Amino acid sequence: MSKQVIFSLIVLILFLTINTSYLWEDNSGVFAFVWGAFLMISFLIIGIIQLINIGIIIFKKKFEIKRILLNIFNIGLLTILFFNPNGIIKPKETREIFLEAFAEGAANCTTTLKLFKNNEFKELNICFGITSAKGTYRIENDTVFFDTKIIPKHSDRYFDFAVIKKTEKESEIIRFYENDSIGKKLRIKLK
């Protein structure tokens, strides 16, 4: 296998890794930051090598069809990654959302809780890494009870229940552990 083919395979692996991030990023934790930095540095190094390859074709006049086609392939993938750094493949959520709540904390840390109409929930926390919780829920009056199947990484449990409070100004959902009296609030996004 030639160096050009190996380089094109590396570009393809980078492209596929970025475009399938939705499969692995939910519970990558602090590793998400390190992995993101690695991918960004990889992209820069690959971009520089690609510019060198273009220079070789132009200045050394190496007009081999295979070399030119592989370079066009690489440039195409790198261009797509440059304009879509989060990837072009993002599956749409097929489940219908019953309730969505959101909070933003210090350092732009965010928490998003989605309750789906099929009685499943997903909470995504992005703060120096990505963690998520998933499971099912049931509602009794204004209380949501969680049955967690996947707990957030670096945590031993998820909230036991939440209370939905609606006011004229804003609505919120406050999540509690079993013996908790303070809770953690999220603002409900109104549709």
C-alpha positions, 0 to 999 in steps of 0.5 A: 500500500502506498503512502498516499493510500494510507494517508487517505485512509487516515483522512477517512477514519478522521471523517468517520470518527467525527461523523459518528460522534453521536454514537459515543459522545453521551457518556464520554465524560472528561474524555470528550474534552481530550478527544475533541482536542486530539481530533482538532490537532489531528485535523490541523496536522492532516490539513498541513500534510494535505497542503504539502501533497498539493505542493508536491503535485504542483511543483514536482509535476507528479501528475499521476491519476491515482495521486490526483484522485486521492488528493481530490478525495482528501480535499473533499473530506477535509473541506466537509469537516472544515465547514461542519466540524460537528459532522454532517450525520446527525440522526433526528430524534424520532421520539416525540418530546413531552417536556423539555427543560434546560439550565445553564450554569457557570462556565457555560455548563448546560443540563438538558432534560427531555421527557418523551411521550413514550415515557422515556427520558434522557438528561444530557450534561455538558460541563468539561465533558459529556455525561447522560442519564437515560431511563423511563418515567411516570407522572402522578399529579405534578410529580415525575418519578424516574426509573433510571437505566443508565446513570451519569458517569462518575455518579452512583445514582440519578434523581429519584423524582421531580416536581413540576411547578408552573407559574405565570412567569415561568415553569420549572421542574425541580429534581430531587434525591429521596431525602433531599429538600432543596432539589435542582431546578431546570427551566421548562422550555415552552413550545 
